[in-house]
């Protein structure tokens, strides 16, 4: 056991001595390089070429790089060819390749203003095509008011359920998800909504125990409906009214509501 400990101590001392010797050697080499750099800089300050006279290979102890071959003979010798082959290749002078003369292109003289007239005619053609496309193009049909109104209320937390068929023209019952007491009898209406139409829809809503009525009018609202609708707990929206409501929300949210309404209208028309 004692011999093992002694052997380990000897090995450790040897490693420590070698590390110290290696470090001292590297330090001496660094000091020598630094001295050579300072000497080269001192000499360069008194020379005409300045720093260009510093021999980097001499300072850092590297071997100077061999000069690159510049002549044809040097290149051939660097490639490993013998003297006989080099002499034979040197006798054969490369002949200049025969280049066929390019035929002169006959160019039509450009008349003054021709390019401008060409650009003007092209622009006129594009403009005419765009006008023609707009004239023959089919404008997208507007989203029905009933789908806009329904999506708008669903975004406010109302959920739709089919109404009793006996309550026509009431088609749906919109009930708020957090307060079942908040509900509307939803009735879409085509054409101009008059006072007599309003009373008929309200009577249909009462038959299914709905006190509030929501009407989506595809036409227009008669001017005299303001007082009657407030007395009967009715909210009526034509296109101008629902667009005014959408204009009060964020633009991105309004576009999402219009897109959702368009998808709902497409599904409804497919089922129909």
C-alpha positions in Angstrom: 0.0 0.0 0.0 2.8 2.4 0.9 4.7 1.6 -2.4 1.5 2.5 -4.4 1.1 5.8 -2.6 4.8 6.6 -3.3 4.4 5.7 -6.9 1.4 7.9 -7.3 3.2 10.8 -5.7 6.2 10.4 -8.0 3.9 10.4 -11.0 2.1 13.5 -9.8 5.3 15.3 -9.2 6.6 14.3 -12.7 3.4 15.6 -14.3 3.6 18.9 -12.4 7.2 19.4 -13.4 6.4 18.7 -17.1 3.5 21.2 -17.0 5.7 23.8 -15.4 8.4 23.2 -18.0 5.9 23.4 -20.8 4.4 26.6 -19.5 7.8 28.2 -19.2 8.7 27.2 -22.7 5.5 28.7 -24.2 6.1 31.9 -22.2 9.7 32.2 -23.5 8.4 31.6 -27.1 5.7 34.3 -26.7 8.3 36.8 -25.3 10.6 36.1 -28.2 7.8 36.6 -30.8 6.9 39.8 -29.0 10.5 41.0 -29.2 10.7 40.2 -32.9 7.5 42.1 -33.6 8.7 45.2 -31.7 12.0 45.1 -33.6 10.2 44.7 -37.0 7.9 47.6 -36.1 10.8 49.8 -35.1 12.6 49.0 -38.4 9.4 49.6 -40.4 9.0 53.1 -39.0 12.3 54.1 -40.6 11.7 52.4 -44.0 10.0 53.9 -47.0 7.4 51.1 -47.4 6.4 51.2 -43.7 4.5 48.1 -42.5 4.9 46.4 -45.9 8.5 45.6 -45.1 7.6 43.4 -42.1 8.4 39.7 -42.8 5.6 37.9 -41.0 7.1 34.5 -41.6 10.4 35.6 -39.9 8.6 37.2 -37.0 6.4 34.2 -36.2 9.0 31.6 -37.2 7.1 30.1 -40.1 8.6 28.8 -43.4 8.1 31.2 -46.3 5.6 30.1 -48.8 6.9 29.1 -52.2 6.2 31.5 -55.0 3.4 30.5 -57.4 4.5 29.5 -60.9 4.1 32.4 -63.3 5.4 31.1 -66.7 4.2 28.2 -68.8 7.4 26.2 -68.2 7.1 26.6 -64.4 3.5 25.4 -64.5 4.4 22.3 -66.5 7.3 21.5 -64.1 4.9 22.0 -61.2 2.6 19.5 -62.8 5.4 16.9 -62.9 6.2 16.8 -66.6 9.6 15.9 -67.8 12.0 18.2 -69.7 11.3 16.4 -73.0 7.6 16.9 -72.8 8.0 20.5 -71.7 10.2 21.2 -74.8 7.7 19.4 -77.1 4.7 21.3 -75.7 6.6 24.6 -76.0 7.2 24.1 -79.8 3.4 23.7 -80.4 2.0 27.2 -80.4 -1.8 27.3 -79.9 -3.6 28.6 -82.9 -6.2 31.2 -82.4 -9.7 29.7 -82.9 -11.5 30.8 -86.0 -14.5 32.9 -85.1 -17.2 33.2 -87.7 -18.2 36.8 -88.1 -21.6 37.6 -86.8 -24.1 38.6 -89.4 -25.2 42.2 -89.1 -28.8 42.4 -87.9 -31.0 44.5 -90.0 -32.7 46.9 -87.6 -35.7 48.9 -88.6 -35.1 52.5 -87.8 -37.1 53.6 -84.9 -39.5 56.4 -85.7 -39.7 59.2 -83.2 -42.6 58.7 -80.8 -43.2 55.1 -81.8 -42.3 53.7 -78.4 -44.5 56.2 -76.6 -47.4 55.4 -78.9 -46.9 51.7 -78.3 -46.9 52.2 -74.5 -50.0 54.4 -74.8 -51.8 51.8 -76.9 -50.9 49.0 -74.4 -52.1 51.1 -71.5 -55.3 51.9 -73.4 -55.9 48.2 -74.1 -55.4 47.3 -70.4 -57.8 50.1 -69.3 -60.4 49.0 -71.9 -60.1 45.4 -70.8 -60.6 46.4 -67.2 -63.7 48.5 -68.0 -65.0 45.6 -70.1 -64.4 43.2 -67.3 -66.2 45.5 -64.9 -69.1 45.9 -67.3 -69.6 42.2 -67.8 -68.6 41.1 -64.3 -71.3 40.0 -61.8 -71.3 41.8 -58.5 -71.5 39.7 -55.4 -75.0 39.5 -53.9 -75.2 41.3 -50.5 -75.5 39.1 -47.5 -79.2 38.8 -46.4 -80.2 41.0 -43.5 -81.7 38.0 -41.6 -78.3 36.3 -41.5 -76.5 39.5 -40.5 -78.9 40.1 -37.6 -78.8 36.5 -36.4 -75.0 36.4 -36.4 -74.8 39.8 -34.7 -77.0 38.5 -31.9 -75.2 35.2 -31.6 -72.0 37.1 -31.2 -73.6 38.9 -28.2 -74.3 35.5 -26.5 -77.6 34.5 -27.9 -78.3 30.9 -29.2 -80.9 30.0 -31.8 -83.5 27.2 -31.5 -86.3 26.4 -34.0 -89.6 28.0 -33.1 -93.0 26.2 -33.2 -94.2 26.0 -36.8 -97.6 27.4 -35.7 -95.8 30.7 -34.9 -94.9 31.5 -38.5 -93.5 33.9 -39.7 -91.5 33.5 -36.4 -88.8 31.0 -37.3 -86.4 31.0 -34.3 -86.1 31.7 -30.7 -82.9 33.4 -29.6 -82.1 32.8 -26.0 -79.1 34.3 -24.1 -76.8 31.6 -22.9 -76.2 33.1 -19.4 -79.8 34.4 -18.8 -82.7 32.3 -20.2 -85.1 35.1 -19.4 -83.6 37.2 -22.2 -85.0 35.7 -25.4 -86.4 37.0 -28.7 -88.8 35.6 -31.2 -86.9 36.0 -34.4 -88.8 36.7 -37.6 -87.3 37.5 -41.1 -89.5 39.6 -43.3 -89.3 40.4 -47.0 -90.5 43.7 -48.4 -91.6 46.8 -46.5 -92.7 46.2 -42.9 -95.9 48.0 -42.1 -97.8 48.5 -38.8 -100.3 45.7 -39.6 -97.4 43.3 -40.4 -95.8 44.2 -37.1 -98.9 43.5 -35.1 -99.3 40.1 -36.8 -95.8 39.1 -36.0 -96.2 40.2 -32.4 -99.3 38.1 -32.1 -97.5 35.0 -33.4 -94.7 35.6 -30.9 -97.2 35.8 -28.0 -98.6 32.4 -29.0 -95.3 30.8 -28.1 -94.9 32.9 -24.9 -92.3 35.3 -26.3 -92.6 38.9 -25.1 -89.7 40.2 -27.2 -89.6 40.2 -30.9 -86.6 40.6 -33.3 -87.4 41.3 -36.9 -84.9 41.3 -39.8 -86.4 43.3 -42.7 -85.0 42.8 -46.2 -86.9 45.8 -47.4 -87.4 49.0 -45.5 -89.1 50.0 -42.3 -92.1 52.2 -42.5 -91.6 55.5 -40.8 -94.6 55.1 -38.4 -93.1 51.9 -36.8 -91.0 53.7 -34.2 -93.6 54.2 -31.6 -95.4 50.9 -32.3 -92.2 48.8 -32.0 -91.2 50.4 -28.7 -94.7 49.7 -27.2 -94.7 46.0 -28.2 -91.1 45.2 -27.2 -90.0 44.8 -30.8 -86.5 45.4 -32.3 -86.6 45.7 -36.1 -83.5 46.0 -38.4 -83.3 46.8 -42.0 -80.0 46.8 -43.9 -79.2 50.4 -42.9 -79.9 49.7 -39.2 -77.8 46.5 -39.0 -74.9 48.1 -41.0 -75.0 51.0 -38.5 -74.6 48.5 -35.7 -71.7 46.7 -37.4 -70.0 50.1 -38.0 -69.9 50.6 -34.2 -67.7 47.5 -33.6 -64.0 46.9 -34.6 -63.4 46.7 -38.4 -61.8 43.2 -38.2 -64.7 41.9 -36.0 -67.3 43.4 -38.4 -65.6 41.6 -41.3 -65.6 38.3 -39.4 -69.3 38.8 -38.6 -70.1 39.5 -42.3 -68.1 36.4 -43.4 -69.9 34.2 -40.8 -73.3 35.6 -42.0 -72.4 34.8 -45.7 -71.5 31.2 -44.7 -74.7 30.8 -42.8 -76.7 32.2 -45.8 -75.0 29.7 -48.1 -75.8 26.7 -45.9 -79.4 27.9 -45.5 -79.8 28.2 -49.2 -78.3 24.7 -49.8 -80.8 23.2 -47.3 -83.6 25.0 -48.9 
